[in-house]
Amino acid sequence: MKERTTRMLRILSRLMALLVPVLLFAYGTWSFPLAVFGPDRALLPGDMGDSRFDNYMLEHFHQFASGKVGGYWNAPFMYPQKNVTAFSDSLVGTAPLYSFFRHIGFNRESAYQLWMLVLFALNYLCCFVALFAWSRRSVLSACGAYVFAFGIHMLGQMDHAQVFPRFMVPLAFWWCWQWLEAGRPKYFLFMLLATVYQFYCGAHLGFVLCCALLFLVVGHVVVHVPEIRRYRPAGWRPLLLGAGILVLAALLLLPLALPYLEAAHITDVREFGTTKSTIPQLHDYFVSHPAALSWRSLSMRSGLMNDEGSGNLNFMGALPWLAILLLPLALWKSRSAVVSRRSLGGIAIAFLLALVFCLRIGDVALYSVIDRLPGFGLMRPIDRFVPVLAMYFALVLVVVFSAAWHAEKPWLNVVLSVVLPFAIAMDNKVDVRELMRYDKHAAREMVERAKLEMQLQTDTATRAVAYAPARGVMDSVADHARSSRLHLTAMLAAQELGIPAVNAYAVAYPATYLRFWENLDQRGLDAWCASNGIAADGIAMANNIHMPVLFVDTVALLAANGKYLCLDPTWGNKGVADRDSAGSWETFVRLRLRNGRCAFVAHDDRFLSVELHHDSGLVAVSDRLGDMGLFRMEEHSAGAVALRADNDRYLTLDTLSHRIFANGDSTNPLRLLKLRRIVRGSERPSAH
């Protein structure tokens, strides 16, 4: 009876070894990337900044592969600058996947979603293969692969799709360890090829992978010092072979490295101190994203925030940290097997070195060492080593819990095969409602509108287009986000039209380009063209009002009662003169147009206009400029002006309601306003 029970338990254990990897993969895919896309697959992770830029770069590769554009590194934005693809992560390593989906008929955004889905799958499968080769424990390998691919540490990275393609990391780890253990050149070759390919998938992750592998080498060397002391090289052949493999890897990396090195000399590279705060401190590894359902309480603890008031959100879950706490016990339990203990000790040392390397203690961070490498300064936020560091957490989880597996206790193996996968799934449970997402259909509508406006304002003689829609005044943070959206919308629209765009979005910019990025005006365009030794002739300045803008300034309107005109969103953006001072709701961008006409843009990018078919009141309800948003300005004494609407009536103050109506037949004191000019600031753009 006992033998029969033991046999059944072993069969069940083998069955679990087959089922658990499949079930965890299916659950992880359904609960994370598919859930992020929404039930009708209408959503994309992140905002309309970095995420859409990654989509642009993938589409650029597809157009290059389809023969629609010439040089890959000269993407058609930031015209006429060359080599602009190297100003950010190019994603060239996995772009063929996206291009495949485009070739079989999916549109730009849907192919982008499928690209993400495949990357999550590859991250899981490659990590499972590497961990299984390491431990021969199928269930544990699936748990570790789940942490690596679908773990809650990725919640803080969902708006940076360039960190998704990291499936080479686990394979490089495994081949590195095999090379260290067996000393066979083929594993050294495989490790370097995987590392080179990771650079092509994402340059930032490639740099971090090199550091992670270096720590793995150091950990192995430390625990094998006696053997290394006794080692005598068998002639020059192994050394020459190793040198040849290094040269081969360098040659393969050269086509990617040269454009980035060239870009580093052109762009305004960031200083390490400006982004140092993005390197986590120790407590930042215990801060979770609000979308981490099981650990949401950790996201609310204000004491676990970084210097700038925002968490690094690097919590890996409870089970990986439990495995780290059990490391000493696992080392003690493995005392009878010297090789196993040494392997575990080497991994433990490598993990601790990697963790310390990715820490900031006060103003000291060892990470600054690689930040000095040529071209690395193009990578702006520098906390994205966490997706690579996750491999160490997954590896420690597997090797530590492997000590609990016992060939003579099949019942224990069955229990662990059930409990551990369930615990991993609960540990990394995700509430996608807490994630930032945007509607792909709304994003496409923005592009279609910009494309139509470009088509109306370009012709066959147009060399490039600069999209500069009228904008209201916002605070610096909101204005920066809006500018990013506008530039990306223009880039995507121009990409569809096959016209180079002056608009741009990148990690770094030439200093002479920033004026145009910030102001989106003719002066900025002229200055940018002059710095490149070309004339602005042939570059169409497209906007959303379909007519040239002669002059732009920022003003507040003071009515006859001495109060500022306000557009209060809580009142339906109706014009009411009842404010003693001018804030954002009382500030307008004035556009001087042809034939003495002008228009005013309110704080939310809506145009000041007259409700002709209602009560002729002044409102701002549309972001499209119609006839009733055009005014003629007549100057009077003492700096006063009168504004005459398109219905040929003057704007007039109603003394009872303090509202402004376009109902005056002639000028009088109630129909006069004073303009107060306001000097606007600007903010430096950045991406990725």
Long-range contacts (C-beta under 8 A, 24 or more apart in sequence): 6-410, 9-410, 9-411, 9-413, 9-414, 10-410, 12-410, 12-414, 13-410, 13-413, 13-414, 13-417, 16-139, 16-414, 16-417, 16-418, 17-138, 17-139, 17-417, 18-138, 20-138, 20-139, 20-142, 20-417, 20-421, 21-128, 21-138, 21-139, 21-141, 21-142, 21-145, 23-421, 24-142, 24-143, 24-145, 24-146, 24-421, 24-424, 24-425, 25-121, 25-124, 25-125, 25-128, 25-142, 25-145, 25-146, 27-425, 28-120, 28-124, 28-146, 28-149, 28-150, 28-425, 29-117, 29-120, 29-121, 29-124, 29-150, 31-150, 31-425, 31-429, 31-430, 32-120, 32-150, 32-154, 32-430, 32-432, 33-116, 33-117, 33-120, 34-117, 35-430, 35-432, 36-158, 36-432, 36-435, 36-437, 37-113, 38-437, 41-110, 41-113, 42-439, 42-440, 42-441, 43-437, 43-438, 43-439, 43-440, 44-109, 44-112, 44-113, 44-437, 44-438, 44-439, 44-440, 44-443, 45-116, 45-158, 45-159, 45-161, 45-435, 45-436, 45-437, 46-158, 46-159, 46-160, 46-161, 46-436, 46-437, 46-438, 47-159, 47-436, 47-438, 47-481, 48-438, 48-443, 48-446, 48-484, 48-485, 48-488, 48-489, 49-159, 49-481, 49-484, 49-485, 49-488, 49-505, 49-687, 50-159, 50-160, 50-161, 50-162, 50-687, 50-688, 51-159, 51-161, 51-438, 52-443, 52-488, 52-492, 53-88, 53-488, 53-505, 53-506, 53-687, 53-688, 54-89, 54-91, 54-112, 54-161, 54-162, 55-108, 55-109, 55-112, 55-492, 56-488, 56-491, 56-492, 56-495, 56-505, 57-85, 57-88, 57-89, 57-90, 57-91, 57-95, 58-91, 58-95, 58-98, 58-99, 58-111, 58-112, 58-115, 59-98, 59-102, 59-108, 59-492, 59-495, 60-85, 60-495, 61-90, 61-91, 61-92, 61-95, 61-96, 61-98, 61-99, 62-95, 62-98, 62-99, 62-102, 62-103, 62-111, 63-495, 65-95, 65-96, 65-99, 66-99, 66-103, 68-498, 73-259, 76-494, 76-495, 76-499, 76-500, 76-501, 77-491, 77-494, 77-500, 77-501, 77-502, 77-503, 77-504, 77-505, 78-501, 78-502, 78-503, 78-504, 78-506, 78-509, 78-513, 79-463, 79-464, 79-500, 79-501, 79-502, 79-539, 80-464, 80-500, 80-529, 80-532, 80-534, 81-266, 81-504, 81-510, 81-513, 81-532, 83-259, 83-262, 83-263, 83-266, 84-504, 84-506, 85-259, 86-259, 86-260, 86-262, 86-263, 86-378, 87-263, 87-267, 87-378, 87-506, 87-507, 87-508, 87-509, 88-162, 88-378, 88-506, 88-507, 88-687, 88-688, 89-162, 89-202, 89-203, 89-204, 89-379, 89-507, 89-688, 90-203, 90-256, 91-162, 91-165, 91-201, 91-202, 92-200, 92-256, 93-165, 93-197, 93-198, 93-199, 93-200, 93-201, 93-202, 94-119, 94-165, 94-201, 108-444, 108-492, 109-440, 109-443, 109-444, 110-440, 113-440, 116-161, 116-164, 119-164, 119-165, 119-167, 120-149, 120-150, 120-164, 122-165, 122-167, 123-148, 123-149, 123-164, 123-166, 123-167, 124-148, 124-149, 124-150, 125-167, 126-167, 126-168, 126-170, 126-171, 127-167, 127-169, 127-170, 127-391, 127-394, 129-170, 129-171, 129-174, 130-170, 130-171, 130-173, 130-174, 131-170, 131-394, 131-395, 131-398, 133-174, 134-174, 134-177, 134-395, 134-398, 134-399, 135-398, 135-399, 135-402, 137-398, 137-401, 137-402, 137-405, 139-416, 139-417, 139-420, 139-421, 140-397, 140-398, 140-401, 140-402, 140-405, 140-420, 141-398, 142-421, 143-319, 143-397, 143-398, 143-401, 143-420, 143-421, 143-424, 144-394, 144-395, 144-397, 144-398, 145-170, 145-394, 146-421, 146-424, 146-425, 146-428, 147-316, 147-317, 147-319, 147-320, 147-390, 147-393, 147-394, 147-397, 147-424, 147-428, 148-390, 148-391, 148-393, 148-394, 150-428, 151-316, 151-317, 151-390, 151-393, 151-428, 152-288, 152-289, 152-291, 152-292, 152-295, 152-315, 152-316, 152-317, 152-427, 152-428, 152-430, 153-313, 153-314, 153-315, 153-316, 153-317, 153-386, 153-387, 153-390, 154-387, 154-390, 155-288, 155-289, 155-291, 155-292, 155-313, 155-430, 155-435, 156-289, 156-311, 156-312, 156-313, 156-314, 156-386, 157-384, 157-386, 157-387, 158-435, 158-436, 159-436, 160-381, 160-384, 160-688, 162-202, 162-204, 162-688, 163-202, 163-204, 163-205, 163-384, 163-387, 165-201, 165-202, 165-205, 166-198, 166-201, 166-202, 166-205, 166-387, 166-388, 168-194, 168-195, 168-197, 168-198, 168-201, 168-209, 169-198, 169-205, 169-209, 169-212, 169-387, 169-388, 169-391, 170-391, 170-394, 172-198, 172-209, 172-213, 173-212, 173-213, 173-216, 173-391, 173-395, 176-213, 176-216, 176-217, 177-216, 177-220, 180-216, 180-217, 180-220, 181-220, 181-343, 185-238, 185-241, 185-242, 185-245, 188-242, 188-245, 189-245, 189-248, 192-245, 192-246, 192-248, 192-249, 193-249, 193-252, 195-249, 196-249, 196-252, 196-253, 199-253, 199-256, 200-256, 203-256, 203-260, 203-375, 203-378, 203-379, 204-379, 204-384, 205-384, 205-387, 205-388, 207-370, 207-373, 207-376, 207-379, 208-370, 208-384, 208-385, 208-388, 208-389, 209-388, 211-354, 211-357, 211-370, 211-385, 212-354, 212-388, 212-389, 212-391, 212-392, 215-349, 215-350, 215-351, 215-353, 215-354, 215-357, 216-346, 216-347, 216-350, 218-349, 218-350, 218-353, 219-345, 219-346, 219-347, 219-348, 219-349, 219-350, 219-351, 219-353, 220-346, 220-350, 222-345, 222-346, 222-349, 223-342, 223-343, 223-345, 223-346, 223-349, 224-342, 224-346, 257-375, 260-375, 260-378, 261-374, 261-375, 263-375, 263-378, 263-508, 264-374, 264-375, 264-377, 264-378, 266-510, 267-378, 267-506, 267-507, 267-508, 267-509, 267-510, 268-508, 268-509, 268-510, 268-511, 268-514, 269-377, 269-378, 269-508, 270-377, 270-380, 270-508, 271-377, 272-368, 272-371, 272-372, 272-377, 275-380, 275-381, 275-382, 276-360, 276-363, 276-365, 276-368, 276-382, 277-306, 277-307, 277-308, 277-360, 278-306, 278-312, 278-381, 278-382, 278-383, 279-358, 279-359, 279-360, 279-365, 279-367, 279-382, 279-383, 280-306, 280-312, 280-314, 280-358, 280-359, 280-360, 280-383, 280-386, 281-306, 281-359, 281-360, 281-361, 282-359, 282-361, 284-311, 284-312, 284-313, 284-314, 285-312, 285-314, 285-315, 285-316, 286-315, 287-311, 287-312, 287-313, 287-314, 287-315, 288-313, 288-315, 289-313, 289-315, 289-434, 289-435, 290-431, 290-434, 291-430, 291-431, 291-432, 291-433, 291-434, 291-435, 292-428, 292-429, 292-430, 292-431, 293-429, 293-430, 293-431, 294-426, 294-427, 294-428, 294-429, 295-427, 296-431, 312-383, 312-386, 314-383, 314-386, 316-390, 316-393, 317-424, 317-427, 317-428, 318-427, 319-397, 319-420, 319-423, 319-424, 319-427, 320-393, 320-394, 320-396, 320-397, 323-393, 323-396, 323-397, 323-400, 323-401, 324-351, 324-393, 324-396, 324-400, 326-400, 327-396, 327-400, 329-403, 330-399, 330-400, 330-403, 333-403, 334-403, 343-399, 344-399, 344-400, 347-395, 347-396, 347-399, 348-396, 350-392, 351-392, 351-393, 351-395, 351-396, 354-389, 354-392, 355-389, 355-392, 358-385, 358-386, 358-389, 377-508, 378-507, 378-508, 379-507, 379-688, 380-507, 380-508, 380-686, 380-687, 380-688, 381-688, 446-485, 446-489, 447-489, 447-492, 447-493, 447-496, 448-493, 449-544, 450-489, 450-490, 450-492, 450-493, 451-493, 451-496, 451-497, 453-542, 453-543, 453-544, 453-546, 454-490, 454-493, 454-494, 454-497, 454-499, 454-540, 454-542, 455-497, 456-542, 456-546, 457-540, 457-541, 457-542, 457-543, 457-546, 458-497, 458-499, 458-540, 458-542, 459-540, 461-538, 462-499, 462-538, 462-539, 462-540, 463-500, 463-538, 463-539, 464-499, 464-500, 464-501, 464-502, 464-538, 464-539, 464-540, 465-490, 465-494, 465-497, 465-499, 465-500, 465-501, 465-502, 465-539, 465-540, 465-542, 466-490, 466-501, 466-502, 466-503, 466-516, 466-520, 466-525, 466-539, 466-540, 466-541, 466-542, 467-493, 467-494, 467-501, 467-503, 467-520, 467-542, 467-543, 468-520, 468-521, 468-522, 468-525, 468-541, 468-542, 468-543, 469-520, 469-543, 469-544, 469-545, 470-543, 470-544, 470-545, 470-549, 470-589, 470-591, 470-599, 470-601, 470-605, 470-607, 470-625, 471-520, 471-589, 471-601, 471-605, 472-587, 472-588, 472-589, 472-601, 472-602, 472-603, 472-604, 472-605, 472-606, 473-554, 473-584, 473-587, 473-588, 473-589, 473-603, 473-678, 473-680, 474-584, 474-603, 475-584, 476-681, 476-683, 477-683, 479-683, 480-683, 480-685, 482-605, 483-517, 483-518, 483-520, 483-685, 484-685, 484-687, 486-520, 487-517, 487-685, 502-528, 502-539, 505-685, 505-687, 506-687, 506-688, 507-686, 507-687, 507-688, 509-685, 514-684, 514-685, 517-685, 518-682, 518-683, 518-684, 518-685, 519-682, 521-549, 521-552, 522-549, 544-623, 544-624, 544-625, 545-591, 545-593, 545-599, 545-625, 547-593, 547-594, 548-593, 548-594, 549-591, 549-592, 549-593, 550-592, 550-593, 550-594, 551-591, 551-592, 552-589, 552-590, 552-591, 552-592, 553-589, 553-590, 553-677, 554-587, 554-588, 554-589, 554-590, 554-677, 554-678, 554-679, 554-680, 555-587, 555-588, 555-589, 555-590, 555-600, 555-675, 555-676, 555-677, 555-678, 556-582, 556-586, 556-587, 556-588, 556-675, 556-676, 556-678, 557-586, 557-588, 557-673, 557-674, 557-675, 557-676, 558-673, 558-674, 558-675, 558-676, 559-653, 559-658, 559-660, 559-673, 560-653, 560-669, 560-670, 560-671, 560-672, 560-673, 561-653, 561-655, 561-658, 563-658, 565-618, 565-660, 565-673, 567-602, 567-603, 567-608, 567-619, 567-620, 569-604, 572-619, 572-621, 573-602, 573-604, 573-606, 573-619, 573-620, 573-621, 574-617, 574-618, 574-619, 574-659, 575-608, 575-617, 575-618, 575-619, 575-620, 575-659, 575-660, 576-657, 576-658, 576-659, 576-660, 577-653, 577-658, 577-659, 577-660, 578-658, 582-676, 582-678, 587-678, 590-675, 593-630, 596-632, 596-633, 597-630, 597-631, 597-632, 598-630, 598-631, 598-632, 598-633, 599-625, 599-629, 599-630, 599-631, 600-629, 600-631, 610-645, 610-646, 610-647, 610-662, 612-646, 612-647, 612-662, 615-661, 616-645, 616-647, 616-649, 616-661, 616-662, 616-663, 617-659, 617-660, 617-661, 617-662, 618-651, 618-659, 618-660, 618-661, 618-662, 634-667, 636-667, 636-672, 638-674, 639-674, 639-675, 640-672, 640-673, 640-674, 641-672, 641-673, 641-674, 641-675, 642-667, 642-671, 642-672, 642-673, 643-673
